Amino acid sequence: MSDYHHTKVLIIGSGPAGYTAGVYASRAMLSPILIQGIEPGGQLTTTTEVENWPGDTEVQGPDLMVRMEAHAKAMGCEIIGDIVTKLELKSRPFIATCDSGSKYTADAIILATGARAKWLGLPSEEKYKGFGVSACATCDGFFYRGQEIAVIGGGNTAVEEALFLTNFASKVTLIHRRDELRAEKILQDRLFKNPKIETIWFHELDEVIGTDSPLGVEAIRIKNTKNGKLSEVPCKGVFVAIGHAPATELVKDILETHNGGYIKVEPGTTRTSIPGIFAAGDLTDHIYRQAVTSAGMGCMAALDAEKFIAESN
Ligand code: NAP
């Protein structure tokens, strides 16, 4: 039998946006409940050093998230290890149903479900996922000690992954579709100085080549984006780092979205198209997508929810 709980503010998601909303909503005496989701701590738990979190010259991503969780808890936020599988937002109180069968009713909801790594969608990428193809260097880099690795992409994630993978790999080849990286200049400097990293410009992944039994990667075929010429790069691991897409499955047919699926909020606020539903962090932000901006939006969402609840009474 499912159990029911009521809360003034339900927070869904446990990245910087969710935990910051938890801190602020707790301090507003709203006794929030936060449902952590499938990956407690979010994307920062799959990174290593974070060097742009104010107050910490360098902090490990997973450690930072443990501290944020402890902070929210210490302020009075109830943190639940469960996954919201369904939201009913037509009338108030809103209803959230979790994987465990628990149901939560809430006067206001803060959505902070973040974003997930994108894939290219190639059949061979799918075939070798988990058998040489990965989107998480910190999770899987260790398996490629002494091997050659390819990284696809040109943003912060791709460059950070390439740098991190040099801890294990004999060689890392970064494949980028243009001749200019999107990554921060400080990361680019480190990349170009690293003798283990070679960058191949104007190329994209065409196919992952490997064996069937056992399943494993042997090389990648890449295509020149200017003249279509194909070539092969030998490697045992392929890390796809081509950006992230907002995790909007719960609400994509209910709330207004824009810019390729990001939840639309009223400019300068976290208010979505349904009064009482607020969105913060990577599921609404297609521009900045930083831990610190997500945390800022989590704060805004808690303040917006507090105001909404006060005005509804
Ligand atoms: P991103 O900045 O969107 O970069 C994605 C990269 O993948 C781009 O270089 C893009 O190429 C390439 N790409 C996209 N689709 C592709 C395709 N189909 N085939 C080949 N290449 C493709 O994504 P991200 O690196 O994951 O970063 C996401 C956000 O998180 C950013 O705002 C970033 O600043 C932030 N972030 C910050 C840190 C940090 O501060 N330390 C670390 C990680 C991420 P083009 O350049 O040609 O478009």
py3Dmol code that shows the C-alpha trace and the ligand (Angstrom):
import py3Dmol

protein = """\
ATOM      1  CA  MET A   1       0.000   0.000   0.000  1.00  0.00           C
ATOM      2  CA  SER A   2       1.319   3.446  -0.846  1.00  0.00           C
ATOM      3  CA  ASP A   3       1.955   5.991   1.905  1.00  0.00           C
ATOM      4  CA  TYR A   4       1.003   9.675   1.674  1.00  0.00           C
ATOM      5  CA  HIS A   5       2.886  12.736   2.892  1.00  0.00           C
ATOM      6  CA  HIS A   6       1.985  16.385   2.612  1.00  0.00           C
ATOM      7  CA  THR A   7       4.500  19.205   2.373  1.00  0.00           C
ATOM      8  CA  LYS A   8       4.332  22.887   1.612  1.00  0.00           C
ATOM      9  CA  VAL A   9       7.269  22.630  -0.785  1.00  0.00           C
ATOM     10  CA  LEU A  10       8.379  19.531  -2.633  1.00  0.00           C
ATOM     11  CA  ILE A  11      11.810  19.761  -4.261  1.00  0.00           C
ATOM     12  CA  ILE A  12      12.576  17.281  -7.022  1.00  0.00           C
ATOM     13  CA  GLY A  13      16.277  16.833  -7.766  1.00  0.00           C
ATOM     14  CA  SER A  14      19.480  16.870  -5.759  1.00  0.00           C
ATOM     15  CA  GLY A  15      22.029  18.943  -7.656  1.00  0.00           C
ATOM     16  CA  PRO A  16      23.143  22.438  -6.610  1.00  0.00           C
ATOM     17  CA  ALA A  17      19.685  23.855  -7.519  1.00  0.00           C
ATOM     18  CA  GLY A  18      17.756  21.307  -5.456  1.00  0.00           C
ATOM     19  CA  TYR A  19      19.948  21.450  -2.343  1.00  0.00           C
ATOM     20  CA  THR A  20      20.123  25.254  -2.387  1.00  0.00           C
ATOM     21  CA  ALA A  21      16.332  25.391  -2.681  1.00  0.00           C
ATOM     22  CA  GLY A  22      16.302  23.006   0.311  1.00  0.00           C
ATOM     23  CA  VAL A  23      18.464  25.364   2.375  1.00  0.00           C
ATOM     24  CA  TYR A  24      16.378  28.448   1.566  1.00  0.00           C
ATOM     25  CA  ALA A  25      12.955  26.764   1.881  1.00  0.00           C
ATOM     26  CA  SER A  26      13.996  25.307   5.261  1.00  0.00           C
ATOM     27  CA  ARG A  27      15.112  28.701   6.519  1.00  0.00           C
ATOM     28  CA  ALA A  28      11.732  30.087   5.383  1.00  0.00           C
ATOM     29  CA  MET A  29      10.172  27.519   7.762  1.00  0.00           C
ATOM     30  CA  LEU A  30       8.443  25.706   4.894  1.00  0.00           C
ATOM     31  CA  SER A  31       9.639  22.230   6.050  1.00  0.00           C
ATOM     32  CA  PRO A  32      10.511  21.138   2.502  1.00  0.00           C
ATOM     33  CA  ILE A  33      10.853  17.550   1.352  1.00  0.00           C
ATOM     34  CA  LEU A  34      13.493  16.858  -1.307  1.00  0.00           C
ATOM     35  CA  ILE A  35      13.334  13.735  -3.480  1.00  0.00           C
ATOM     36  CA  GLN A  36      16.851  12.987  -4.704  1.00  0.00           C
ATOM     37  CA  GLY A  37      16.172  11.146  -7.956  1.00  0.00           C
ATOM     38  CA  ILE A  38      18.151   8.501  -9.780  1.00  0.00           C
ATOM     39  CA  GLU A  39      21.565  10.131  -9.302  1.00  0.00           C
ATOM     40  CA  PRO A  40      21.796  11.731  -5.830  1.00  0.00           C
ATOM     41  CA  GLY A  41      24.027  14.798  -6.096  1.00  0.00           C
ATOM     42  CA  GLY A  42      23.564  15.064  -9.857  1.00  0.00           C
ATOM     43  CA  GLN A  43      26.179  15.743 -12.509  1.00  0.00           C
ATOM     44  CA  LEU A  44      28.852  16.993 -10.109  1.00  0.00           C
ATOM     45  CA  THR A  45      29.103  13.507  -8.615  1.00  0.00           C
ATOM     46  CA  THR A  46      30.580  12.341 -11.931  1.00  0.00           C
ATOM     47  CA  THR A  47      33.276  15.029 -12.065  1.00  0.00           C
ATOM     48  CA  THR A  48      36.558  15.362 -10.228  1.00  0.00           C
ATOM     49  CA  GLU A  49      38.074  18.788  -9.423  1.00  0.00           C
ATOM     50  CA  VAL A  50      35.761  21.780  -9.460  1.00  0.00           C
ATOM     51  CA  GLU A  51      37.705  25.033  -9.606  1.00  0.00           C
ATOM     52  CA  ASN A  52      34.928  27.576 -10.048  1.00  0.00           C
ATOM     53  CA  TRP A  53      32.811  27.080  -6.962  1.00  0.00           C
ATOM     54  CA  PRO A  54      33.226  30.339  -5.008  1.00  0.00           C
ATOM     55  CA  GLY A  55      35.089  29.878  -1.753  1.00  0.00           C
ATOM     56  CA  ASP A  56      36.876  26.706  -2.849  1.00  0.00           C
ATOM     57  CA  THR A  57      39.931  27.105  -5.059  1.00  0.00           C
ATOM     58  CA  GLU A  58      39.591  23.393  -5.692  1.00  0.00           C
ATOM     59  CA  VAL A  59      37.020  20.931  -4.435  1.00  0.00           C
ATOM     60  CA  GLN A  60      36.083  17.433  -5.579  1.00  0.00           C
ATOM     61  CA  GLY A  61      32.602  17.437  -7.184  1.00  0.00           C
ATOM     62  CA  PRO A  62      31.313  14.474  -5.127  1.00  0.00           C
ATOM     63  CA  ASP A  63      32.594  16.051  -1.880  1.00  0.00           C
ATOM     64  CA  LEU A  64      30.885  19.331  -2.696  1.00  0.00           C
ATOM     65  CA  MET A  65      27.585  17.529  -3.202  1.00  0.00           C
ATOM     66  CA  VAL A  66      27.928  15.621   0.078  1.00  0.00           C
ATOM     67  CA  ARG A  67      28.449  18.986   1.796  1.00  0.00           C
ATOM     68  CA  MET A  68      25.438  20.532   0.051  1.00  0.00           C
ATOM     69  CA  GLU A  69      23.241  17.619   1.103  1.00  0.00           C
ATOM     70  CA  ALA A  70      24.456  17.896   4.712  1.00  0.00           C
ATOM     71  CA  HIS A  71      23.821  21.654   4.637  1.00  0.00           C
ATOM     72  CA  ALA A  72      20.223  21.253   3.405  1.00  0.00           C
ATOM     73  CA  LYS A  73      19.612  18.517   6.000  1.00  0.00           C
ATOM     74  CA  ALA A  74      21.083  20.613   8.814  1.00  0.00           C
ATOM     75  CA  MET A  75      18.716  23.466   7.938  1.00  0.00           C
ATOM     76  CA  GLY A  76      15.745  21.085   8.280  1.00  0.00           C
ATOM     77  CA  CYS A  77      15.132  19.802   4.748  1.00  0.00           C
ATOM     78  CA  GLU A  78      13.872  16.213   4.710  1.00  0.00           C
ATOM     79  CA  ILE A  79      15.830  14.287   2.098  1.00  0.00           C
ATOM     80  CA  ILE A  80      14.318  11.172   0.541  1.00  0.00           C
ATOM     81  CA  GLY A  81      16.195   8.649  -1.603  1.00  0.00           C
ATOM     82  CA  ASP A  82      13.478   7.938  -4.150  1.00  0.00           C
ATOM     83  CA  ILE A  83      12.592   8.750  -7.765  1.00  0.00           C
ATOM     84  CA  VAL A  84       9.498  10.703  -8.777  1.00  0.00           C
ATOM     85  CA  THR A  85       7.829   8.787 -11.607  1.00  0.00           C
ATOM     86  CA  LYS A  86       4.605  10.779 -12.058  1.00  0.00           C
ATOM     87  CA  LEU A  87       3.392  14.306 -11.416  1.00  0.00           C
ATOM     88  CA  GLU A  88      -0.253  15.417 -11.325  1.00  0.00           C
ATOM     89  CA  LEU A  89      -0.305  19.191 -11.633  1.00  0.00           C
ATOM     90  CA  LYS A  90      -3.872  19.936 -12.802  1.00  0.00           C
ATOM     91  CA  SER A  91      -5.154  20.910  -9.366  1.00  0.00           C
ATOM     92  CA  ARG A  92      -3.691  21.813  -5.977  1.00  0.00           C
ATOM     93  CA  PRO A  93      -2.313  20.272  -3.909  1.00  0.00           C
ATOM     94  CA  PHE A  94      -0.070  18.824  -6.595  1.00  0.00           C
ATOM     95  CA  ILE A  95       0.627  15.081  -6.387  1.00  0.00           C
ATOM     96  CA  ALA A  96       3.963  13.349  -6.930  1.00  0.00           C
ATOM     97  CA  THR A  97       4.159   9.565  -7.097  1.00  0.00           C
ATOM     98  CA  CYS A  98       7.500   7.869  -6.444  1.00  0.00           C
ATOM     99  CA  ASP A  99       9.083   4.660  -7.640  1.00  0.00           C
ATOM    100  CA  SER A 100       8.646   3.176  -4.148  1.00  0.00           C
ATOM    101  CA  GLY A 101       4.888   3.795  -4.308  1.00  0.00           C
ATOM    102  CA  SER A 102       5.038   6.734  -1.860  1.00  0.00           C
ATOM    103  CA  LYS A 103       2.910   9.736  -2.788  1.00  0.00           C
ATOM    104  CA  TYR A 104       3.587  13.343  -1.856  1.00  0.00           C
ATOM    105  CA  THR A 105       1.084  16.172  -2.009  1.00  0.00           C
ATOM    106  CA  ALA A 106       2.516  19.682  -2.132  1.00  0.00           C
ATOM    107  CA  ASP A 107       1.341  23.284  -2.209  1.00  0.00           C
ATOM    108  CA  ALA A 108       4.301  24.187  -4.407  1.00  0.00           C
ATOM    109  CA  ILE A 109       6.896  22.176  -6.329  1.00  0.00           C
ATOM    110  CA  ILE A 110      10.439  23.127  -7.246  1.00  0.00           C
ATOM    111  CA  LEU A 111      11.689  21.172 -10.238  1.00  0.00           C
ATOM    112  CA  ALA A 112      15.468  20.794 -10.189  1.00  0.00           C
ATOM    113  CA  THR A 113      15.978  17.612 -12.190  1.00  0.00           C
ATOM    114  CA  GLY A 114      19.012  18.927 -14.100  1.00  0.00           C
ATOM    115  CA  ALA A 115      20.347  17.614 -17.377  1.00  0.00           C
ATOM    116  CA  ARG A 116      21.757  14.402 -18.798  1.00  0.00           C
ATOM    117  CA  ALA A 117      24.566  13.601 -21.195  1.00  0.00           C
ATOM    118  CA  LYS A 118      23.583  13.552 -24.867  1.00  0.00           C
ATOM    119  CA  TRP A 119      24.430  10.726 -27.251  1.00  0.00           C
ATOM    120  CA  LEU A 120      25.067  10.858 -30.971  1.00  0.00           C
ATOM    121  CA  GLY A 121      22.454   8.210 -31.755  1.00  0.00           C
ATOM    122  CA  LEU A 122      24.653   5.948 -33.893  1.00  0.00           C
ATOM    123  CA  PRO A 123      23.693   2.237 -33.836  1.00  0.00           C
ATOM    124  CA  SER A 124      27.344   1.294 -33.155  1.00  0.00           C
ATOM    125  CA  GLU A 125      27.467   3.775 -30.243  1.00  0.00           C
ATOM    126  CA  GLU A 126      24.431   2.027 -28.745  1.00  0.00           C
ATOM    127  CA  LYS A 127      25.897  -1.419 -29.396  1.00  0.00           C
ATOM    128  CA  TYR A 128      29.119  -0.718 -27.477  1.00  0.00           C
ATOM    129  CA  LYS A 129      27.643   1.389 -24.643  1.00  0.00           C
ATOM    130  CA  GLY A 130      29.136  -0.089 -21.494  1.00  0.00           C
ATOM    131  CA  PHE A 131      31.584  -2.130 -23.592  1.00  0.00           C
ATOM    132  CA  GLY A 132      33.984   0.632 -24.610  1.00  0.00           C
ATOM    133  CA  VAL A 133      31.597   3.523 -25.208  1.00  0.00           C
ATOM    134  CA  SER A 134      30.874   5.775 -22.235  1.00  0.00           C
ATOM    135  CA  ALA A 135      29.730   9.301 -21.363  1.00  0.00           C
ATOM    136  CA  CYS A 136      31.445   9.425 -17.953  1.00  0.00           C
ATOM    137  CA  ALA A 137      35.229   9.500 -17.676  1.00  0.00           C
ATOM    138  CA  THR A 138      35.246   9.512 -13.887  1.00  0.00           C
ATOM    139  CA  CYS A 139      33.018   6.425 -13.839  1.00  0.00           C
ATOM    140  CA  ASP A 140      34.782   4.378 -16.512  1.00  0.00           C
ATOM    141  CA  GLY A 141      38.241   5.882 -17.165  1.00  0.00           C
ATOM    142  CA  PHE A 142      39.900   3.415 -14.815  1.00  0.00           C
ATOM    143  CA  PHE A 143      39.086   0.502 -17.179  1.00  0.00           C
ATOM    144  CA  TYR A 144      41.413   1.897 -19.852  1.00  0.00           C
ATOM    145  CA  ARG A 145      44.753   1.888 -18.066  1.00  0.00           C
ATOM    146  CA  GLY A 146      47.568   1.936 -20.612  1.00  0.00           C
ATOM    147  CA  GLN A 147      45.120   1.998 -23.556  1.00  0.00           C
ATOM    148  CA  GLU A 148      44.320   4.524 -26.253  1.00  0.00           C
ATOM    149  CA  ILE A 149      41.120   6.520 -25.805  1.00  0.00           C
ATOM    150  CA  ALA A 150      39.095   8.888 -27.990  1.00  0.00           C
ATOM    151  CA  VAL A 151      36.939  11.747 -26.688  1.00  0.00           C
ATOM    152  CA  ILE A 152      34.268  13.342 -28.884  1.00  0.00           C
ATOM    153  CA  GLY A 153      33.317  17.005 -28.355  1.00  0.00           C
ATOM    154  CA  GLY A 154      34.793  20.456 -27.829  1.00  0.00           C
ATOM    155  CA  GLY A 155      33.132  21.872 -24.708  1.00  0.00           C
ATOM    156  CA  ASN A 156      34.198  21.979 -21.066  1.00  0.00           C
ATOM    157  CA  THR A 157      33.054  18.427 -20.498  1.00  0.00           C
ATOM    158  CA  ALA A 158      35.054  17.012 -23.421  1.00  0.00           C
ATOM    159  CA  VAL A 159      38.248  18.851 -22.433  1.00  0.00           C
ATOM    160  CA  GLU A 160      37.906  17.972 -18.748  1.00  0.00           C
ATOM    161  CA  GLU A 161      37.288  14.331 -19.651  1.00  0.00           C
ATOM    162  CA  ALA A 162      40.274  14.264 -22.010  1.00  0.00           C
ATOM    163  CA  LEU A 163      42.534  15.730 -19.311  1.00  0.00           C
ATOM    164  CA  PHE A 164      41.234  13.359 -16.651  1.00  0.00           C
ATOM    165  CA  LEU A 165      41.649  10.337 -18.921  1.00  0.00           C
ATOM    166  CA  THR A 166      45.374  11.049 -19.327  1.00  0.00           C
ATOM    167  CA  ASN A 167      45.676   9.686 -15.766  1.00  0.00           C
ATOM    168  CA  PHE A 168      44.986   6.226 -17.193  1.00  0.00           C
ATOM    169  CA  ALA A 169      45.410   6.233 -20.972  1.00  0.00           C
ATOM    170  CA  SER A 170      48.614   5.890 -22.983  1.00  0.00           C
ATOM    171  CA  LYS A 171      47.124   8.417 -25.439  1.00  0.00           C
ATOM    172  CA  VAL A 172      43.934  10.478 -25.680  1.00  0.00           C
ATOM    173  CA  THR A 173      42.638  11.737 -29.024  1.00  0.00           C
ATOM    174  CA  LEU A 174      40.128  14.558 -28.889  1.00  0.00           C
ATOM    175  CA  ILE A 175      37.894  14.653 -31.961  1.00  0.00           C
ATOM    176  CA  HIS A 176      36.102  17.921 -32.608  1.00  0.00           C
ATOM    177  CA  ARG A 177      33.855  18.910 -35.497  1.00  0.00           C
ATOM    178  CA  ARG A 178      35.298  22.437 -35.805  1.00  0.00           C
ATOM    179  CA  ASP A 179      38.770  23.950 -35.289  1.00  0.00           C
ATOM    180  CA  GLU A 180      37.807  25.948 -32.203  1.00  0.00           C
ATOM    181  CA  LEU A 181      36.921  24.680 -28.763  1.00  0.00           C
ATOM    182  CA  ARG A 182      34.018  25.933 -26.708  1.00  0.00           C
ATOM    183  CA  ALA A 183      35.812  25.045 -23.464  1.00  0.00           C
ATOM    184  CA  GLU A 184      37.149  27.717 -21.071  1.00  0.00           C
ATOM    185  CA  LYS A 185      40.562  29.084 -22.052  1.00  0.00           C
ATOM    186  CA  ILE A 186      42.232  27.750 -18.889  1.00  0.00           C
ATOM    187  CA  LEU A 187      41.133  24.217 -19.830  1.00  0.00           C
ATOM    188  CA  GLN A 188      42.234  24.687 -23.442  1.00  0.00           C
ATOM    189  CA  ASP A 189      45.705  25.719 -22.222  1.00  0.00           C
ATOM    190  CA  ARG A 190      46.001  22.558 -20.170  1.00  0.00           C
ATOM    191  CA  LEU A 191      44.769  20.459 -23.076  1.00  0.00           C
ATOM    192  CA  PHE A 192      47.258  21.863 -25.597  1.00  0.00           C
ATOM    193  CA  LYS A 193      50.136  21.523 -23.128  1.00  0.00           C
ATOM    194  CA  ASN A 194      49.396  17.877 -22.325  1.00  0.00           C
ATOM    195  CA  PRO A 195      51.781  15.636 -24.313  1.00  0.00           C
ATOM    196  CA  LYS A 196      49.414  12.671 -24.092  1.00  0.00           C
ATOM    197  CA  ILE A 197      46.586  14.474 -25.929  1.00  0.00           C
ATOM    198  CA  GLU A 198      46.272  14.845 -29.681  1.00  0.00           C
ATOM    199  CA  THR A 199      43.439  16.926 -31.133  1.00  0.00           C
ATOM    200  CA  ILE A 200      41.903  16.111 -34.504  1.00  0.00           C
ATOM    201  CA  TRP A 201      39.963  19.088 -35.885  1.00  0.00           C
ATOM    202  CA  PHE A 202      37.075  19.118 -38.359  1.00  0.00           C
ATOM    203  CA  HIS A 203      36.059  15.511 -37.697  1.00  0.00           C
ATOM    204  CA  GLU A 204      33.031  13.764 -36.261  1.00  0.00           C
ATOM    205  CA  LEU A 205      32.378  10.214 -35.167  1.00  0.00           C
ATOM    206  CA  ASP A 206      31.045   8.090 -38.024  1.00  0.00           C
ATOM    207  CA  GLU A 207      31.114   4.631 -36.472  1.00  0.00           C
ATOM    208  CA  VAL A 208      32.481   2.684 -33.548  1.00  0.00           C
ATOM    209  CA  ILE A 209      34.337  -0.397 -34.740  1.00  0.00           C
ATOM    210  CA  GLY A 210      34.774  -3.421 -32.519  1.00  0.00           C
ATOM    211  CA  THR A 211      34.431  -7.113 -31.854  1.00  0.00           C
ATOM    212  CA  ASP A 212      31.272  -9.108 -31.138  1.00  0.00           C
ATOM    213  CA  SER A 213      32.456 -11.731 -28.736  1.00  0.00           C
ATOM    214  CA  PRO A 214      33.537 -10.462 -26.430  1.00  0.00           C
ATOM    215  CA  LEU A 215      31.916  -7.085 -27.162  1.00  0.00           C
ATOM    216  CA  GLY A 216      34.699  -4.513 -27.249  1.00  0.00           C
ATOM    217  CA  VAL A 217      35.931  -1.451 -29.132  1.00  0.00           C
ATOM    218  CA  GLU A 218      38.985  -1.617 -31.409  1.00  0.00           C
ATOM    219  CA  ALA A 219      38.835   1.710 -33.247  1.00  0.00           C
ATOM    220  CA  ILE A 220      36.596   4.527 -34.405  1.00  0.00           C
ATOM    221  CA  ARG A 221      35.896   5.626 -37.930  1.00  0.00           C
ATOM    222  CA  ILE A 222      35.797   9.416 -38.188  1.00  0.00           C
ATOM    223  CA  LYS A 223      34.583  11.655 -40.982  1.00  0.00           C
ATOM    224  CA  ASN A 224      36.145  14.903 -42.112  1.00  0.00           C
ATOM    225  CA  THR A 225      33.421  17.559 -41.778  1.00  0.00           C
ATOM    226  CA  LYS A 226      34.869  19.522 -44.714  1.00  0.00           C
ATOM    227  CA  ASN A 227      35.410  16.882 -47.377  1.00  0.00           C
ATOM    228  CA  GLY A 228      33.647  13.762 -46.011  1.00  0.00           C
ATOM    229  CA  LYS A 229      36.863  11.705 -46.068  1.00  0.00           C
ATOM    230  CA  LEU A 230      36.829   8.746 -43.694  1.00  0.00           C
ATOM    231  CA  SER A 231      39.735   7.607 -41.524  1.00  0.00           C
ATOM    232  CA  GLU A 232      40.276   5.334 -38.526  1.00  0.00           C
ATOM    233  CA  VAL A 233      41.681   6.025 -35.077  1.00  0.00           C
ATOM    234  CA  PRO A 234      42.623   2.968 -33.012  1.00  0.00           C
ATOM    235  CA  CYS A 235      41.237   3.070 -29.450  1.00  0.00           C
ATOM    236  CA  LYS A 236      39.788   0.817 -26.782  1.00  0.00           C
ATOM    237  CA  GLY A 237      37.529   3.442 -25.236  1.00  0.00           C
ATOM    238  CA  VAL A 238      35.307   6.177 -26.698  1.00  0.00           C
ATOM    239  CA  PHE A 239      33.971   8.945 -24.475  1.00  0.00           C
ATOM    240  CA  VAL A 240      31.088  10.907 -25.947  1.00  0.00           C
ATOM    241  CA  ALA A 241      31.011  14.435 -24.474  1.00  0.00           C
ATOM    242  CA  ILE A 242      28.765  16.407 -26.804  1.00  0.00           C
ATOM    243  CA  GLY A 243      26.709  18.299 -24.248  1.00  0.00           C
ATOM    244  CA  HIS A 244      23.688  17.754 -22.086  1.00  0.00           C
ATOM    245  CA  ALA A 245      19.919  17.775 -22.547  1.00  0.00           C
ATOM    246  CA  PRO A 246      17.430  18.889 -19.874  1.00  0.00           C
ATOM    247  CA  ALA A 247      15.851  16.055 -17.834  1.00  0.00           C
ATOM    248  CA  THR A 248      12.234  17.055 -18.424  1.00  0.00           C
ATOM    249  CA  GLU A 249      10.538  13.649 -18.844  1.00  0.00           C
ATOM    250  CA  LEU A 250       8.177  14.264 -15.909  1.00  0.00           C
ATOM    251  CA  VAL A 251       6.798  17.543 -17.209  1.00  0.00           C
ATOM    252  CA  LYS A 252       7.584  17.929 -20.908  1.00  0.00           C
ATOM    253  CA  ASP A 253       3.936  17.406 -21.910  1.00  0.00           C
ATOM    254  CA  ILE A 254       2.583  19.513 -19.053  1.00  0.00           C
ATOM    255  CA  LEU A 255       4.752  22.638 -18.860  1.00  0.00           C
ATOM    256  CA  GLU A 256       5.753  25.032 -21.598  1.00  0.00           C
ATOM    257  CA  THR A 257       9.254  24.442 -22.963  1.00  0.00           C
ATOM    258  CA  HIS A 258      11.516  26.358 -25.327  1.00  0.00           C
ATOM    259  CA  ASN A 259      15.013  26.341 -26.850  1.00  0.00           C
ATOM    260  CA  GLY A 260      14.981  22.609 -27.586  1.00  0.00           C
ATOM    261  CA  GLY A 261      13.088  21.331 -24.563  1.00  0.00           C
ATOM    262  CA  TYR A 262      14.200  23.536 -21.653  1.00  0.00           C
ATOM    263  CA  ILE A 263      11.419  24.439 -19.208  1.00  0.00           C
ATOM    264  CA  LYS A 264      10.259  27.970 -19.870  1.00  0.00           C
ATOM    265  CA  VAL A 265      10.196  30.354 -16.913  1.00  0.00           C
ATOM    266  CA  GLU A 266       9.093  33.978 -16.700  1.00  0.00           C
ATOM    267  CA  PRO A 267      12.239  36.036 -17.271  1.00  0.00           C
ATOM    268  CA  GLY A 268      13.971  36.956 -14.029  1.00  0.00           C
ATOM    269  CA  THR A 269      11.955  34.407 -12.021  1.00  0.00           C
ATOM    270  CA  THR A 270      11.625  30.629 -11.679  1.00  0.00           C
ATOM    271  CA  ARG A 271       7.865  30.667 -12.350  1.00  0.00           C
ATOM    272  CA  THR A 272       6.768  28.117 -14.974  1.00  0.00           C
ATOM    273  CA  SER A 273       3.541  28.085 -16.982  1.00  0.00           C
ATOM    274  CA  ILE A 274       1.681  26.546 -13.988  1.00  0.00           C
ATOM    275  CA  PRO A 275       1.346  28.765 -10.890  1.00  0.00           C
ATOM    276  CA  GLY A 276       2.993  27.015  -7.939  1.00  0.00           C
ATOM    277  CA  ILE A 277       5.454  25.043 -10.083  1.00  0.00           C
ATOM    278  CA  PHE A 278       8.964  26.493 -10.175  1.00  0.00           C
ATOM    279  CA  ALA A 279      11.992  25.383 -12.168  1.00  0.00           C
ATOM    280  CA  ALA A 280      15.657  25.900 -11.323  1.00  0.00           C
ATOM    281  CA  GLY A 281      19.014  24.821 -12.707  1.00  0.00           C
ATOM    282  CA  ASP A 282      19.950  22.954 -15.862  1.00  0.00           C
ATOM    283  CA  LEU A 283      16.431  21.900 -16.829  1.00  0.00           C
ATOM    284  CA  THR A 284      15.530  25.518 -17.461  1.00  0.00           C
ATOM    285  CA  ASP A 285      18.914  27.104 -18.228  1.00  0.00           C
ATOM    286  CA  HIS A 286      20.183  26.644 -21.788  1.00  0.00           C
ATOM    287  CA  ILE A 287      22.825  29.363 -21.478  1.00  0.00           C
ATOM    288  CA  TYR A 288      24.947  29.297 -18.312  1.00  0.00           C
ATOM    289  CA  ARG A 289      24.570  25.731 -16.940  1.00  0.00           C
ATOM    290  CA  GLN A 290      27.071  26.189 -14.113  1.00  0.00           C
ATOM    291  CA  ALA A 291      26.888  24.808 -10.576  1.00  0.00           C
ATOM    292  CA  VAL A 292      26.878  28.325  -9.187  1.00  0.00           C
ATOM    293  CA  THR A 293      24.102  29.594 -11.469  1.00  0.00           C
ATOM    294  CA  SER A 294      22.037  26.482 -10.665  1.00  0.00           C
ATOM    295  CA  ALA A 295      22.500  27.151  -6.961  1.00  0.00           C
ATOM    296  CA  GLY A 296      21.413  30.761  -7.533  1.00  0.00           C
ATOM    297  CA  MET A 297      18.277  29.601  -9.302  1.00  0.00           C
ATOM    298  CA  GLY A 298      17.569  27.140  -6.472  1.00  0.00           C
ATOM    299  CA  CYS A 299      17.609  30.093  -4.092  1.00  0.00           C
ATOM    300  CA  MET A 300      15.290  32.067  -6.376  1.00  0.00           C
ATOM    301  CA  ALA A 301      12.882  29.117  -6.641  1.00  0.00           C
ATOM    302  CA  ALA A 302      12.629  28.784  -2.853  1.00  0.00           C
ATOM    303  CA  LEU A 303      11.952  32.520  -2.498  1.00  0.00           C
ATOM    304  CA  ASP A 304       9.397  32.398  -5.343  1.00  0.00           C
ATOM    305  CA  ALA A 305       7.698  29.377  -3.709  1.00  0.00           C
ATOM    306  CA  GLU A 306       7.625  31.122  -0.324  1.00  0.00           C
ATOM    307  CA  LYS A 307       5.933  34.162  -1.882  1.00  0.00           C
ATOM    308  CA  PHE A 308       3.466  31.971  -3.787  1.00  0.00           C
ATOM    309  CA  ILE A 309       2.464  30.073  -0.649  1.00  0.00           C
ATOM    310  CA  ALA A 310       2.096  33.273   1.382  1.00  0.00           C
ATOM    311  CA  GLU A 311      -0.096  34.832  -1.301  1.00  0.00           C
ATOM    312  CA  SER A 312      -2.234  31.672  -1.702  1.00  0.00           C
ATOM    313  CA  ASN A 313      -3.204  31.623   1.988  1.00  0.00           C
TER     314      ASN A 313
END
"""
ligand_1 = """\
48
NAP
P 28.625 22.111 -24.509
O 29.325 23.278 -23.910
O 27.274 22.285 -25.085
O 29.619 21.511 -25.617
C 29.241 20.433 -26.413
C 30.334 20.164 -27.414
O 29.983 19.025 -28.175
C 30.542 21.325 -28.385
O 31.901 21.520 -28.621
C 29.816 20.847 -29.640
O 30.441 21.283 -30.821
C 29.983 19.353 -29.558
N 28.853 18.666 -30.187
C 27.544 18.834 -29.943
N 26.811 18.019 -30.715
C 27.694 17.319 -31.475
C 27.559 16.335 -32.460
N 26.356 15.878 -32.825
N 28.671 15.831 -33.025
C 29.901 16.287 -32.650
N 30.090 17.233 -31.710
C 29.006 17.735 -31.130
O 28.447 20.904 -23.473
P 29.324 20.481 -22.208
O 30.767 20.518 -22.506
O 28.737 19.194 -21.722
O 29.002 21.601 -21.162
C 27.633 21.849 -20.796
C 27.578 23.037 -19.844
O 28.162 22.662 -18.613
C 28.369 24.239 -20.368
O 27.692 25.412 -20.016
C 29.665 24.142 -19.625
O 30.288 25.389 -19.429
C 29.222 23.532 -18.304
N 30.347 22.804 -17.712
C 31.191 23.525 -16.928
C 32.291 22.908 -16.382
C 33.205 23.745 -15.562
O 32.886 24.907 -15.320
N 34.335 23.248 -15.125
C 32.552 21.568 -16.638
C 31.681 20.857 -17.466
C 30.577 21.490 -18.008
P 30.372 22.821 -31.280
O 31.328 23.544 -30.389
O 30.804 22.770 -32.701
O 28.963 23.249 -31.096
"""
view = py3Dmol.view(width=600, height=400)
view.addModel(protein, "pdb")
view.setStyle({"model": 0}, {"cartoon": {"style": "trace"}})
view.addModel(ligand_1, "xyz")
view.setStyle({"model": 1}, {"stick": {}})
view.zoomTo()
view.show()
